Amino acid sequence: MADELACVYAALVLLDDDVAITAEKISTILKAADVKVEPYWPGLFAKALEGVDAKALISNVGAGAGAAPAAGAPAAASADAPAAAAEKKEEKKEESEEEDDDMGFGLFD
């Protein structure tokens, strides 16, 4: 866990200085801080942050994981789909029970 945290801090330092986040630069910061990590961690972090607007990611922490404003609407619609299906199922069940009552007899009458 300490290796990941050290790489996070190094990436944040680079981000704060408006420097591109690369494996070499993360390694340089860690070496300057005399922090030893497994050699694959800087590369993993650099690869994970490649093509990502890290400043926007950090400023939208409360918005949810991977939730972009444009992508939020379809996600919300798909999240409501199972609830709508369950409501329809309940309506059909209630209707079928009412149909039994309308026939004039029941099992427990």
Backbone as JSON Lines, residues from 0, in Angstrom:
{"i":0,"aa":"M","n":[0.82,-1.19,0.0],"ca":[0.0,0.0,0.0],"c":[0.86,1.25,0.0]}
{"i":1,"aa":"A","n":[2.0,1.19,0.63],"ca":[2.88,2.36,0.69],"c":[3.44,2.7,-0.69]}
{"i":2,"aa":"D","n":[3.66,1.7,-1.52],"ca":[4.17,1.95,-2.87],"c":[3.16,2.75,-3.7]}
{"i":3,"aa":"E","n":[1.89,2.34,-3.62],"ca":[0.86,3.05,-4.38],"c":[0.7,4.49,-3.88]}
{"i":4,"aa":"L","n":[0.72,4.65,-2.58],"ca":[0.55,5.97,-1.99],"c":[1.69,6.89,-2.39]}
{"i":5,"aa":"A","n":[2.9,6.38,-2.4],"ca":[4.05,7.17,-2.8],"c":[3.91,7.61,-4.26]}
{"i":6,"aa":"C","n":[3.43,6.72,-5.11],"ca":[3.24,7.07,-6.53],"c":[2.11,8.09,-6.7]}
{"i":7,"aa":"V","n":[1.08,7.98,-5.89],"ca":[-0.01,8.96,-5.94],"c":[0.52,10.34,-5.59]}
{"i":8,"aa":"Y","n":[1.28,10.42,-4.51],"ca":[1.84,11.71,-4.1],"c":[2.78,12.27,-5.16]}
{"i":9,"aa":"A","n":[3.58,11.43,-5.76],"ca":[4.5,11.88,-6.8],"c":[3.71,12.4,-8.01]}
{"i":10,"aa":"A","n":[2.65,11.7,-8.38],"ca":[1.81,12.14,-9.49],"c":[1.13,13.47,-9.16]}
{"i":11,"aa":"L","n":[0.72,13.65,-7.91],"ca":[0.09,14.91,-7.51],"c":[1.09,16.07,-7.56]}
{"i":12,"aa":"V","n":[2.33,15.8,-7.2],"ca":[3.37,16.84,-7.29],"c":[3.54,17.26,-8.75]}
{"i":13,"aa":"L","n":[3.62,16.28,-9.63],"ca":[3.77,16.58,-11.05],"c":[2.55,17.34,-11.58]}
{"i":14,"aa":"L","n":[1.38,16.93,-11.17],"ca":[0.16,17.59,-11.61],"c":[0.1,19.03,-11.12]}
{"i":15,"aa":"D","n":[0.5,19.24,-9.88],"ca":[0.49,20.59,-9.31],"c":[1.45,21.52,-10.03]}
{"i":16,"aa":"D","n":[2.55,20.98,-10.51],"ca":[3.54,21.78,-11.24],"c":[3.26,21.84,-12.74]}
{"i":17,"aa":"D","n":[2.12,21.31,-13.16],"ca":[1.74,21.27,-14.59],"c":[2.79,20.58,-15.45]}
{"i":18,"aa":"V","n":[3.33,19.49,-14.94],"ca":[4.32,18.68,-15.65],"c":[3.63,17.39,-16.08]}
{"i":19,"aa":"A","n":[3.94,16.92,-17.26],"ca":[3.37,15.66,-17.75],"c":[3.74,14.52,-16.8]}
{"i":20,"aa":"I","n":[2.76,13.68,-16.54],"ca":[2.98,12.56,-15.61],"c":[3.49,11.37,-16.41]}
{"i":21,"aa":"T","n":[4.77,11.05,-16.21],"ca":[5.39,9.9,-16.87],"c":[6.04,9.02,-15.82]}
{"i":22,"aa":"A","n":[6.33,7.8,-16.21],"ca":[6.97,6.86,-15.28],"c":[8.34,7.38,-14.85]}
{"i":23,"aa":"E","n":[9.08,7.96,-15.78],"ca":[10.42,8.46,-15.45],"c":[10.35,9.61,-14.44]}
{"i":24,"aa":"K","n":[9.39,10.5,-14.62],"ca":[9.27,11.64,-13.71],"c":[8.78,11.21,-12.34]}
{"i":25,"aa":"I","n":[7.88,10.24,-12.29],"ca":[7.45,9.7,-10.99],"c":[8.63,9.06,-10.3]}
{"i":26,"aa":"S","n":[9.41,8.28,-11.03],"ca":[10.6,7.64,-10.45],"c":[11.6,8.67,-9.95]}
{"i":27,"aa":"T","n":[11.78,9.75,-10.7],"ca":[12.72,10.81,-10.3],"c":[12.29,11.45,-8.98]}
{"i":28,"aa":"I","n":[11.0,11.74,-8.86],"ca":[10.5,12.34,-7.61],"c":[10.68,11.38,-6.45]}
{"i":29,"aa":"L","n":[10.37,10.12,-6.67],"ca":[10.5,9.12,-5.6],"c":[11.96,8.96,-5.19]}
{"i":30,"aa":"K","n":[12.86,8.98,-6.17],"ca":[14.28,8.86,-5.87],"c":[14.75,10.08,-5.08]}
{"i":31,"aa":"A","n":[14.29,11.28,-5.46],"ca":[14.66,12.5,-4.75],"c":[14.14,12.5,-3.31]}
{"i":32,"aa":"A","n":[13.0,11.87,-3.1],"ca":[12.42,11.79,-1.76],"c":[12.96,10.6,-0.98]}
{"i":33,"aa":"D","n":[13.86,9.84,-1.6],"ca":[14.44,8.65,-0.99],"c":[13.37,7.63,-0.59]}
{"i":34,"aa":"V","n":[12.41,7.45,-1.51],"ca":[11.34,6.48,-1.3],"c":[11.56,5.34,-2.28]}
{"i":35,"aa":"K","n":[11.61,4.14,-1.77],"ca":[11.83,2.97,-2.61],"c":[10.5,2.25,-2.84]}
{"i":36,"aa":"V","n":[10.19,2.03,-4.12],"ca":[8.99,1.3,-4.49],"c":[9.38,0.21,-5.48]}
{"i":37,"aa":"E","n":[8.49,-0.72,-5.66],"ca":[8.71,-1.75,-6.68],"c":[8.81,-1.04,-8.03]}
{"i":38,"aa":"P","n":[9.69,-1.48,-8.9],"ca":[9.95,-0.76,-10.15],"c":[8.76,-0.65,-11.11]}
{"i":39,"aa":"Y","n":[7.75,-1.47,-10.96],"ca":[6.63,-1.43,-11.89],"c":[5.57,-0.38,-11.52]}
{"i":40,"aa":"W","n":[5.57,0.11,-10.28],"ca":[4.54,1.06,-9.86],"c":[4.53,2.37,-10.64]}
{"i":41,"aa":"P","n":[5.65,3.04,-10.83],"ca":[5.6,4.3,-11.6],"c":[5.03,4.11,-13.0]}
{"i":42,"aa":"G","n":[5.39,3.02,-13.65],"ca":[4.86,2.75,-14.99],"c":[3.36,2.51,-14.98]}
{"i":43,"aa":"L","n":[2.88,1.79,-13.97],"ca":[1.43,1.54,-13.86],"c":[0.66,2.85,-13.67]}
{"i":44,"aa":"F","n":[1.18,3.71,-12.8],"ca":[0.49,4.97,-12.55],"c":[0.53,5.87,-13.78]}
{"i":45,"aa":"A","n":[1.66,5.91,-14.44],"ca":[1.77,6.74,-15.65],"c":[0.81,6.23,-16.73]}
{"i":46,"aa":"K","n":[0.74,4.93,-16.87],"ca":[-0.15,4.32,-17.88],"c":[-1.62,4.58,-17.52]}
{"i":47,"aa":"A","n":[-1.95,4.5,-16.23],"ca":[-3.33,4.71,-15.8],"c":[-3.77,6.16,-16.01]}
{"i":48,"aa":"L","n":[-2.84,7.1,-15.87],"ca":[-3.18,8.51,-16.01],"c":[-2.96,9.04,-17.42]}
{"i":49,"aa":"E","n":[-2.53,8.17,-18.31],"ca":[-2.29,8.56,-19.7],"c":[-3.62,8.92,-20.37]}
{"i":50,"aa":"G","n":[-3.69,10.13,-20.91],"ca":[-4.89,10.57,-21.6],"c":[-6.04,10.96,-20.68]}
{"i":51,"aa":"V","n":[-5.77,11.09,-19.38],"ca":[-6.8,11.44,-18.41],"c":[-6.56,12.87,-17.95]}
{"i":52,"aa":"D","n":[-7.61,13.67,-17.87],"ca":[-7.5,15.01,-17.31],"c":[-7.54,14.86,-15.79]}
{"i":53,"aa":"A","n":[-6.36,14.72,-15.2],"ca":[-6.27,14.43,-13.77],"c":[-6.82,15.56,-12.92]}
{"i":54,"aa":"K","n":[-6.66,16.81,-13.35],"ca":[-7.2,17.93,-12.58],"c":[-8.72,17.85,-12.53]}
{"i":55,"aa":"A","n":[-9.36,17.52,-13.64],"ca":[-10.81,17.37,-13.65],"c":[-11.23,16.17,-12.81]}
{"i":56,"aa":"L","n":[-10.44,15.12,-12.84],"ca":[-10.73,13.93,-12.05],"c":[-10.71,14.25,-10.56]}
{"i":57,"aa":"I","n":[-9.74,15.01,-10.14],"ca":[-9.62,15.37,-8.73],"c":[-10.71,16.35,-8.32]}
{"i":58,"aa":"S","n":[-11.02,17.3,-9.17],"ca":[-12.02,18.3,-8.8],"c":[-13.44,17.74,-8.81]}
{"i":59,"aa":"N","n":[-13.66,16.61,-9.46],"ca":[-14.99,15.99,-9.52],"c":[-15.06,14.7,-8.69]}
{"i":60,"aa":"V","n":[-14.33,14.65,-7.6],"ca":[-14.29,13.44,-6.79],"c":[-15.68,13.08,-6.27]}
{"i":61,"aa":"G","n":[-16.47,14.06,-5.87],"ca":[-17.79,13.8,-5.32],"c":[-18.83,13.42,-6.36]}
{"i":62,"aa":"A","n":[-18.5,13.55,-7.64],"ca":[-19.47,13.27,-8.69],"c":[-19.69,11.79,-8.91]}
{"i":63,"aa":"G","n":[-18.81,10.94,-8.42],"ca":[-18.95,9.51,-8.62],"c":[-17.86,8.97,-9.51]}
{"i":64,"aa":"A","n":[-17.65,7.7,-9.43],"ca":[-16.57,7.07,-10.19],"c":[-16.88,7.03,-11.65]}
{"i":65,"aa":"G","n":[-16.08,7.67,-12.46],"ca":[-16.23,7.64,-13.9],"c":[-17.45,8.35,-14.43]}
{"i":66,"aa":"A","n":[-18.13,9.13,-13.61],"ca":[-19.34,9.81,-14.05],"c":[-19.0,11.13,-14.71]}
{"i":67,"aa":"A","n":[-19.24,11.19,-16.0],"ca":[-19.08,12.44,-16.73],"c":[-20.46,13.04,-16.93]}
{"i":68,"aa":"P","n":[-20.59,14.34,-17.05],"ca":[-21.91,14.93,-17.2],"c":[-22.69,14.36,-18.38]}
{"i":69,"aa":"A","n":[-22.04,14.14,-19.51],"ca":[-22.74,13.61,-20.67],"c":[-23.11,12.13,-20.48]}
{"i":70,"aa":"A","n":[-22.27,11.4,-19.78],"ca":[-22.52,9.98,-19.59],"c":[-23.48,9.72,-18.44]}
{"i":71,"aa":"G","n":[-23.75,10.71,-17.63],"ca":[-24.6,10.52,-16.45],"c":[-26.04,10.22,-16.8]}
{"i":72,"aa":"A","n":[-26.57,10.87,-17.82],"ca":[-27.97,10.7,-18.16],"c":[-28.29,9.27,-18.61]}
{"i":73,"aa":"P","n":[-27.52,8.68,-19.54],"ca":[-27.84,7.31,-19.93],"c":[-27.65,6.33,-18.78]}
{"i":74,"aa":"A","n":[-26.68,6.57,-17.94],"ca":[-26.45,5.67,-16.81],"c":[-27.65,5.71,-15.87]}
{"i":75,"aa":"A","n":[-28.19,6.89,-15.65],"ca":[-29.35,7.02,-14.77],"c":[-30.56,6.31,-15.38]}
{"i":76,"aa":"A","n":[-30.73,6.42,-16.67],"ca":[-31.85,5.78,-17.33],"c":[-31.74,4.27,-17.24]}
{"i":77,"aa":"S","n":[-30.54,3.74,-17.42],"ca":[-30.37,2.29,-17.35],"c":[-30.5,1.79,-15.92]}
{"i":78,"aa":"A","n":[-30.19,2.64,-14.94],"ca":[-30.34,2.24,-13.54],"c":[-31.81,2.16,-13.17]}
{"i":79,"aa":"D","n":[-32.67,2.97,-13.8],"ca":[-34.09,2.94,-13.51],"c":[-34.81,1.81,-14.22]}
{"i":80,"aa":"A","n":[-34.2,1.22,-15.22],"ca":[-34.85,0.18,-16.01],"c":[-35.25,-1.03,-15.17]}
{"i":81,"aa":"P","n":[-34.39,-1.56,-14.29],"ca":[-34.82,-2.71,-13.49],"c":[-35.98,-2.36,-12.57]}
{"i":82,"aa":"A","n":[-36.0,-1.14,-12.03],"ca":[-37.1,-0.74,-11.15],"c":[-38.4,-0.69,-11.93]}
{"i":83,"aa":"A","n":[-38.35,-0.16,-13.15],"ca":[-39.55,-0.09,-13.98],"c":[-40.05,-1.48,-14.33]}
{"i":84,"aa":"A","n":[-39.13,-2.38,-14.63],"ca":[-39.51,-3.75,-14.96],"c":[-40.16,-4.43,-13.76]}
{"i":85,"aa":"A","n":[-39.64,-4.17,-12.57],"ca":[-40.2,-4.76,-11.36],"c":[-41.61,-4.23,-11.11]}
{"i":86,"aa":"E","n":[-41.82,-2.93,-11.36],"ca":[-43.14,-2.35,-11.17],"c":[-44.15,-2.98,-12.14]}
{"i":87,"aa":"K","n":[-43.73,-3.17,-13.39],"ca":[-44.62,-3.78,-14.37],"c":[-44.99,-5.21,-13.95]}
{"i":88,"aa":"K","n":[-44.0,-5.93,-13.42],"ca":[-44.23,-7.3,-12.99],"c":[-45.24,-7.33,-11.85]}
{"i":89,"aa":"E","n":[-45.1,-6.38,-10.9],"ca":[-46.02,-6.32,-9.78],"c":[-47.42,-5.97,-10.26]}
{"i":90,"aa":"E","n":[-47.54,-5.04,-11.22],"ca":[-48.84,-4.67,-11.76],"c":[-49.52,-5.87,-12.39]}
{"i":91,"aa":"K","n":[-48.78,-6.66,-13.17],"ca":[-49.35,-7.83,-13.82],"c":[-49.81,-8.84,-12.77]}
{"i":92,"aa":"K","n":[-49.01,-8.99,-11.71],"ca":[-49.37,-9.94,-10.66],"c":[-50.66,-9.48,-9.97]}
{"i":93,"aa":"E","n":[-50.76,-8.19,-9.66],"ca":[-51.95,-7.66,-9.02],"c":[-53.16,-7.82,-9.92]}
{"i":94,"aa":"E","n":[-52.99,-7.57,-11.22],"ca":[-54.08,-7.71,-12.16],"c":[-54.57,-9.15,-12.22]}
{"i":95,"aa":"S","n":[-53.63,-10.09,-12.2],"ca":[-54.04,-11.49,-12.27],"c":[-54.78,-11.9,-11.0]}
{"i":96,"aa":"E","n":[-54.37,-11.36,-9.86],"ca":[-55.08,-11.66,-8.61],"c":[-56.48,-11.06,-8.64]}
{"i":97,"aa":"E","n":[-56.62,-9.85,-9.2],"ca":[-57.92,-9.21,-9.3],"c":[-58.83,-10.0,-10.24]}
{"i":98,"aa":"E","n":[-58.27,-10.54,-11.3],"ca":[-59.06,-11.33,-12.24],"c":[-59.64,-12.56,-11.55]}
{"i":99,"aa":"D","n":[-58.88,-13.17,-10.66],"ca":[-59.38,-14.33,-9.91],"c":[-60.55,-13.91,-9.03]}
{"i":100,"aa":"D","n":[-60.44,-12.75,-8.4],"ca":[-61.52,-12.27,-7.53],"c":[-62.77,-11.96,-8.34]}
{"i":101,"aa":"D","n":[-62.6,-11.49,-9.56],"ca":[-63.74,-11.11,-10.39],"c":[-64.53,-12.32,-10.85]}
{"i":102,"aa":"M","n":[-63.98,-13.51,-10.76],"ca":[-64.67,-14.68,-11.24],"c":[-65.73,-15.14,-10.25]}
{"i":103,"aa":"G","n":[-65.76,-14.57,-9.06],"ca":[-66.84,-14.89,-8.15],"c":[-66.51,-15.99,-7.16]}
{"i":104,"aa":"F","n":[-65.36,-16.56,-7.23],"ca":[-65.01,-17.56,-6.24],"c":[-63.52,-17.46,-5.96]}
{"i":105,"aa":"G","n":[-63.13,-17.97,-4.84],"ca":[-61.74,-17.98,-4.46],"c":[-61.43,-19.2,-3.64]}
{"i":106,"aa":"L","n":[-60.24,-19.49,-3.41],"ca":[-59.83,-20.68,-2.68],"c":[-60.22,-20.6,-1.22]}
{"i":107,"aa":"F","n":[-60.15,-19.42,-0.63],"ca":[-60.39,-19.29,0.81],"c":[-61.71,-18.58,1.13]}
{"i":108,"aa":"D","n":[-62.62,-18.49,0.22],"ca":[-63.89,-17.81,0.48],"c":[-64.85,-18.71,1.18]}
